[in-house]
């Protein structure tokens, strides 16, 4: 780095350190009936899609946050008020858009086998839903050195053009 580049870098660096405290204001609060929990939300076109860690449904909402549809992803014999009982819940935590019409959903992997589920959903005129058992993949994640002496617990995901990133809550 030459002297001019170094000066520019430090100018931006010092300015970044001197920014005032960020203030956040909640502009509006909306309670959405019939959605028991919200673990993840994505937007595709004019629709929002919400998953919950204890719900067998993928919920679609319009721009006014009104539920326009709910698609059952899992058979859930033991649920009430749209909630699956804790011991059987899939623990859907991570949802991400891939391109313009593909959604992926990961369960947390914290308990096998009910939490080793992955969904790939194509948002066409009618939804195309693929369900996959990802036990082998999750077992490989569990063997990573960073997870030594802890359990796998995926909380979020992000996607770039060539990679998935997972946010994992490390529990001892």
Secondary structure as UniProt FT lines:
FT   HELIX           3..17
FT   TURN            33..34
FT   STRAND          40..44
FT   TURN            45..46
FT   STRAND          47..51
FT   TURN            53..54
FT   STRAND          57..61
FT   TURN            63..64
FT   STRAND          67..72
FT   STRAND          79..80
FT   TURN            81..82
FT   STRAND          83..84
FT   HELIX           86..88
FT   STRAND          92..98
FT   TURN            99..101
FT   STRAND          102..107
FT   TURN            112..115
FT   STRAND          117..123
FT   STRAND          127..133
FT   HELIX           135..142
FT   HELIX           145..147
FT   TURN            148..149
FT   STRAND          154..159
FT   STRAND          164..168
//
